Amino acid sequence: MNIGFVGLGTVGQLMAERILAAGHHLVIHDRMLASAENLVARGAVFAETPACVAWEVDIILSMPDNDATAREMILGKDGIVTGLSRQAIHVCCGAISEEQSCFLQEHHAQRGQTYVVATILDEAVAMGKGKLLTFDIRAYDILLRIQPMLECLGTFNVSKDDQLRQVGCLVREFDSTDFA
């Protein structure tokens, strides 16, 4: 699978390392080149802009750390949406507001692009519960398309919890070695 990753903070680095270790082709971008160096040394390809990453991949994960960063990374002049094909999938894992996420969903939809929200839970709480990402269940068919990428991050399970289904979440569980 051709996978892209934009925003290589602490969690992004760990996720990108697992994607590489699983043998996927990985194209990356971060505002700080130093954040990408160890991944490039292990076989990732560095792209100059988020748009360049999006042009090269089937799935792109973004990890903005706030709403302003998300707007620039995703909607800016060289943002993800400018390079994302209608066949590719954008999975946003960043720490952004619900309002920003809805805005991004609408913007992608207007362009005929696929956008999936994968919310990062509070890391300390998530680590204790063995859960880190939640996905919007309304995108279940898309999740099946990205399942090979998810499996390299850990165990992939659809939550059987009726309460989670009512609020539209799919829980992504990680094993204890994920962030060792």
Steps between C-alpha positions, in 0.01 A plus 500: 500500500615856429448695820576860586550668836500874568583627849766291670471584868552238768196284423530564125860376506400180676212433262718572195771265629247216527371568147858481368579188701198328344655552156272772366637771271495815714515862379535757779505872569558710808571872534816405686723288275681363807176325603513298179868406490482169688205385287680595177805305621271196537352531150227764509492759223493867603271731302533878497132576575187326631357525145802312363438223753132480400588471128707189569278289726176303536458588869630807676502546876528849642588590857438873552543616859234773490235660277732761348758238406224281357376778272848569364601132472177390336349806327802727449663590167697173497262313729382142481175575314689654206672167429243247621336293225137395518614139545730574794395515864597770750504383863534793741636389837577842639398686812241726340162628607175337396409818312827487305450133424148568366636788289769272354242227431284747307799638307613153395144404401471808278814384317380139473773385740480241780567622853497281810531625857724291725502676832801453725372434850678639803825305477545423870142377536514318167821319589344369820195373311698374199312732265634796309292582191127521439354505150168625373286188438319680214821443308503123558542413130800733488645340813490164325705652216763627745500186715846381379645829624311475829616144559865605490424739786363224724182297547202627305159436656153638444357592837204290609402770748150626411569834667805557279299404192234755593754781510656374178836366608718208408765429760853426381685292758877477528702226664740569786806520272361776279668786678783330684 
